[in-house]
Amino acid sequence: MVRVAVAGASGYAGGEVLRLLLGHPDVEIGALTAGSSAGSTLAQHQPHLVPLADRVIEETTAAVLHGHDVVIMALPHGASAAVAEALDERSVIIDCGADFRLTDPSGWQRFYGTAHAGSWPYGMPELVRVGGGKQREVLAGSHRIAVPGCYPTACSLALAPAVADGQVQLRDLVIVAASGTSGAGRSLKPHLLGSEVMGAMSPYGVGGVHRHTPEIEQNLTAAAGEPVKVSFTPTLAPMPRGILATCSAPLAHGATGDTVREVYEKAYADEPFVQLLPDGRWPNTGNVLGSNVLQLQVTVDERVGRVVVVAAVDNLTKGTGGAAVQCMNLALGLPEGTALPTTGVSP
């Protein structure tokens, strides 16, 4: 059995990690830690996790986390680096925060405003890279992995095959994506109150300032082999969880609807957690609720010469907690899909 600690167990991401770990046949759940929630029981924050209801949340310290085979950190951005530095190098550490995702220090400082802590292997196994390989190749056996952000998961997997194969031009890439309110975390914020969100949609982080922008660009640059810029506009949707991303780019010269479709079929044919839908069917956030699957559809708008890709993902499962467990499985040499659901919850 692999003993796994979860730091940030009282938050949405930590709760999703624990939900999945409870069904993992090779895992024993060890310490549960948090910040201000320390001293309370898990049931006060995650009442749906009945088997762990009476567990007392401890403070997030190196002493508490020491001795675990795996530590999954679901902490606020900027909090993971100091904790990770104090942990045993032999432990597998999976960080759900942003601290180690970006390879460019200037990009981190511009979007996060603090010193760059460094970068870890990036935990998106299905990401197509220039030359035909995938990111999975660098994750097996790794002791440090940075879990992707939820928006970058949807947007990168939506555009990477077309970018890597030259099916689109590397200019004028536009993404508009809607997210449920859980993407903002569990902290109380006035604009996330039910009375503010119900029956309304609103944009935020407009004008290239959202923190996931450099991460999306980093992933697409890895796929293209040359710099890629995107125009990314996130919106807040009146739903608890889920992301629907609509991504488009100019069609490359010589590319057609058939060649684009073939590239996506080849890229994701053997990927259990990326589902390219049949022609005529479009992704729906409700269809992936609670699953580790990203659904997508691709088409060509022939009138304006643009490739359009729509992707749906549960931001807490494939977008965070499921990705963490998937990366843990790869790091430990376990079957990649262990404990990860491929079916959603409907209605």
C-alpha positions in Angstrom: 0.0 0.0 0.0 1.1 3.5 -0.8 0.6 6.0 2.1 -0.6 9.3 0.7 -1.0 12.7 2.6 -3.2 15.4 1.3 -2.4 19.0 2.2 -5.3 21.4 1.7 -7.8 18.7 2.5 -10.6 21.2 3.4 -10.7 22.8 0.0 -12.5 21.8 -3.2 -9.4 20.4 -4.9 -8.3 18.5 -1.8 -11.8 17.1 -1.4 -11.8 15.9 -4.9 -8.4 14.2 -4.5 -9.7 12.4 -1.4 -12.9 11.3 -3.1 -10.8 9.6 -5.8 -8.2 8.2 -3.4 -10.9 6.5 -1.4 -11.5 4.3 -4.4 -7.8 3.6 -5.0 -7.0 -0.1 -4.2 -3.3 0.7 -3.7 -3.6 3.7 -1.4 -3.8 4.2 2.3 -4.8 7.8 3.2 -2.5 9.3 5.7 -2.3 12.8 7.1 -4.9 15.4 6.2 -3.7 19.0 6.6 -4.9 22.5 6.1 -4.3 26.1 7.3 -7.2 27.8 9.2 -9.2 24.5 9.2 -6.6 22.7 11.3 -8.1 21.2 14.5 -11.6 20.6 13.0 -12.9 17.3 11.6 -13.0 16.6 7.9 -16.8 16.2 8.1 -17.1 19.9 8.9 -15.7 20.7 5.4 -16.3 17.6 3.3 -19.4 15.9 4.6 -19.7 13.8 1.4 -16.5 11.9 2.3 -18.2 9.7 4.9 -15.4 7.2 5.4 -13.1 10.0 6.5 -15.6 12.0 8.5 -14.0 11.7 11.9 -10.5 12.4 10.8 -9.0 15.5 12.4 -7.3 18.0 10.1 -3.7 18.8 11.1 -1.5 21.8 10.4 0.4 21.8 7.2 4.0 21.3 8.4 6.9 19.2 7.2 6.8 17.2 10.4 3.2 16.1 9.8 3.8 15.3 6.1 7.1 13.5 6.7 7.3 9.8 6.1 4.5 9.5 3.5 5.2 7.9 0.1 3.2 10.6 -1.7 2.2 14.1 -0.7 -0.5 15.8 -2.8 -0.6 19.5 -2.2 -3.9 21.3 -2.9 -2.7 24.6 -1.4 -3.2 28.3 -2.5 -0.9 29.5 -5.2 2.4 30.5 -3.7 2.1 28.2 -0.6 3.5 25.0 -2.0 7.1 25.9 -2.6 8.1 26.4 1.0 6.4 23.2 2.1 7.9 21.1 -0.8 11.4 22.4 0.0 11.2 20.9 3.5 10.0 17.5 2.5 12.0 14.3 1.8 13.4 14.2 -1.7 12.4 10.5 -1.9 8.7 11.3 -1.5 6.6 11.8 -4.5 5.1 15.3 -4.4 2.2 16.2 -6.6 1.4 20.0 -6.5 -2.1 21.0 -7.6 -1.1 24.7 -7.3 0.6 26.9 -9.8 4.0 27.2 -8.0 6.0 24.9 -10.3 4.0 25.0 -13.6 5.8 27.8 -15.5 9.3 27.4 -16.8 9.8 31.1 -17.5 10.6 33.1 -14.3 9.6 36.4 -16.0 6.2 35.0 -16.9 5.7 33.9 -13.3 6.7 37.2 -11.9 4.5 39.1 -14.3 1.3 37.1 -13.6 1.8 36.1 -10.0 4.0 38.9 -8.6 6.4 36.8 -6.5 9.7 35.1 -6.9 9.8 32.1 -9.1 10.2 28.8 -7.2 11.3 26.8 -10.2 9.6 24.3 -12.5 8.7 20.6 -12.1 7.7 18.1 -14.8 4.3 19.2 -16.1 1.5 16.8 -15.4 -0.5 16.6 -18.6 0.2 13.1 -19.9 -1.9 13.5 -23.1 -0.2 16.8 -24.2 1.1 16.4 -27.7 4.7 17.7 -28.1 6.6 18.8 -31.2 8.0 15.7 -33.0 5.1 13.5 -32.1 5.8 12.5 -28.5 3.6 13.2 -25.4 4.2 14.7 -22.0 3.6 11.3 -20.4 7.1 10.3 -21.3 8.6 12.6 -18.7 6.2 11.7 -15.9 6.9 8.0 -15.3 9.1 7.7 -12.2 9.2 11.4 -11.4 9.3 12.5 -7.8 8.0 16.0 -8.4 5.1 16.8 -10.7 3.1 20.1 -11.2 -0.5 19.5 -12.0 -1.9 21.7 -14.8 -4.5 24.4 -14.2 -8.1 23.6 -15.1 -8.4 26.1 -18.0 -5.0 25.1 -19.5 -6.2 21.4 -19.4 -9.2 22.2 -21.6 -7.6 24.7 -23.9 -4.2 23.0 -24.4 -5.7 19.6 -25.2 -8.2 21.3 -27.5 -5.5 23.0 -29.6 -2.3 21.1 -29.3 -2.9 18.4 -32.0 -3.7 21.0 -34.6 -0.8 23.2 -33.5 1.7 20.3 -33.4 0.8 19.1 -36.9 0.7 22.4 -38.6 -3.0 22.3 -39.3 -3.4 25.9 -38.1 -1.5 29.1 -38.4 0.3 30.2 -35.3 -1.4 33.6 -35.1 -4.7 34.9 -34.0 -5.5 32.0 -31.6 -8.6 32.9 -29.7 -10.1 31.2 -26.6 -13.3 32.0 -24.8 -14.0 29.7 -21.9 -16.7 29.4 -19.2 -16.0 28.0 -15.8 -18.2 27.0 -12.8 -17.7 28.9 -9.5 -15.6 26.1 -7.8 -12.7 27.1 -10.1 -12.2 30.1 -7.8 -11.7 28.0 -4.7 -13.7 27.8 -1.5 -12.8 31.1 0.1 -15.8 33.4 0.6 -16.0 36.1 -2.1 -18.9 38.5 -2.7 -19.0 38.0 -6.5 -19.4 34.2 -6.0 -22.5 34.4 -3.7 -25.4 32.5 -5.1 -27.5 35.7 -5.5 -24.7 37.2 -7.6 -24.1 34.1 -9.8 -27.5 32.6 -10.4 -29.0 33.5 -13.7 -26.0 35.5 -14.9 -22.7 35.2 -16.7 -19.8 37.6 -16.5 -16.3 37.9 -17.9 -13.2 38.3 -15.8 -9.4 38.5 -16.3 -10.1 40.2 -19.7 -7.3 41.6 -21.8 -4.6 38.9 -21.4 -4.2 39.2 -17.7 -5.6 35.9 -16.5 -2.9 33.8 -14.7 -3.5 30.8 -16.9 -2.6 32.6 -20.1 1.2 32.0 -19.9 0.5 28.3 -19.0 -1.6 27.8 -22.1 1.0 29.5 -24.2 3.8 27.4 -22.7 1.9 24.2 -23.6 1.1 25.3 -27.1 4.7 26.4 -27.6 5.8 22.9 -26.6 3.5 21.5 -29.2 4.5 23.8 -32.0 8.2 24.0 -31.3 8.0 27.8 -31.7 6.5 30.6 -29.7 2.7 30.7 -29.6 0.5 33.5 -28.2 -3.2 33.3 -27.4 -6.1 35.7 -26.7 -7.8 34.1 -23.7 -11.0 35.4 -22.1 -12.5 33.5 -19.2 -16.1 33.8 -18.1 -18.0 32.8 -14.9 -21.0 30.5 -15.5 -23.8 29.9 -13.0 -22.8 26.3 -12.2 -20.8 24.7 -9.4 -18.2 22.9 -11.6 -17.2 22.4 -15.2 -15.4 24.2 -18.0 -16.6 24.7 -21.6 -13.8 26.1 -23.8 -14.3 27.3 -27.4 -10.9 27.6 -29.1 -10.3 28.7 -32.7 -7.3 29.4 -35.0 -6.8 30.2 -38.7 -6.7 27.2 -40.9 -3.3 26.5 -42.4 -2.7 26.6 -46.1 -3.5 23.2 -47.5 -5.3 22.0 -44.5 -8.9 20.8 -44.7 -11.7 19.6 -42.5 -10.7 16.0 -43.2 -7.0 16.5 -42.4 -7.8 18.3 -39.2 -10.2 15.6 -38.1 -7.6 12.9 -38.9 -5.0 14.6 -36.8 -7.3 14.6 -33.7 -8.3 11.0 -34.3 -4.7 10.0 -34.4 -3.6 12.1 -31.4 -6.3 10.8 -29.0 -7.1 7.3 -30.4 -5.5 5.6 -27.4 -6.3 8.1 -24.7 -9.0 6.9 -22.3 -9.4 10.3 -20.8 -9.7 12.4 -23.9 -12.8 11.6 -25.9 -13.2 13.0 -29.5 -16.9 12.9 -30.1 -18.5 11.6 -33.3 -19.4 14.2 -36.0 -22.5 16.1 -35.0 -22.2 15.7 -31.3 -20.9 18.5 -29.1 -19.3 18.6 -25.7 -21.5 19.3 -22.7 -20.2 20.0 -19.2 -23.0 17.8 -17.7 -21.7 14.8 -19.5 -18.2 14.9 -17.9 -19.4 15.8 -14.3 -17.4 13.8 -11.8 -15.3 12.0 -14.5 -11.7 12.2 -15.5 -12.6 12.6 -19.1 -12.2 15.6 -21.4 -14.7 15.6 -24.3 -14.0 17.6 -27.4 -15.2 18.2 -30.9 -13.4 19.8 -33.9 -14.7 21.4 -37.0 -13.7 23.9 -39.7 -15.6 27.1 -40.3 -15.0 27.1 -44.1 -16.6 30.5 -44.6 -13.9 32.3 -42.5 -11.2 29.7 -42.7 -10.9 28.9 -39.0 -10.5 25.6 -37.0 -12.9 25.6 -34.1 -12.4 23.2 -31.2 -14.8 22.9 -28.3 -13.8 21.1 -25.1 -15.7 20.2 -21.9 -14.0 19.1 -18.7 -14.9 18.9 -15.0 -12.5 21.5 -13.5 -12.3 19.6 -10.2 -11.7 16.1 -11.6 -9.7 16.0 -14.9 -9.0 19.7 -14.3 -7.4 19.1 -10.9 -7.9 16.2 -8.5 -8.2 13.5 -11.2 -5.1 14.9 -12.9 -3.2 14.6 -9.6 -4.2 11.0 -9.1 -3.4 10.2 -12.8 0.1 11.7 -12.3 0.6 9.9 -9.1 -0.2 6.6 -10.8 2.4 7.3 -13.5 5.0 8.4 -11.0 4.6 5.2 -9.0 4.4 2.8 -12.0 0.8 1.9 -11.3 -1.8 1.6 -14.2 -2.4 5.1 -15.2 -6.2 4.9 -15.0 -6.4 3.3 -11.5 -9.3 4.9 -9.5 -10.2 7.4 -12.2 -13.8 7.3 -13.5 -14.5 7.5 -17.2 -18.2 7.9 -16.8 -19.9 11.1 -15.6 -23.0 11.7 -13.4 -26.2 12.5 -15.2 -28.5 14.4 -14.8 
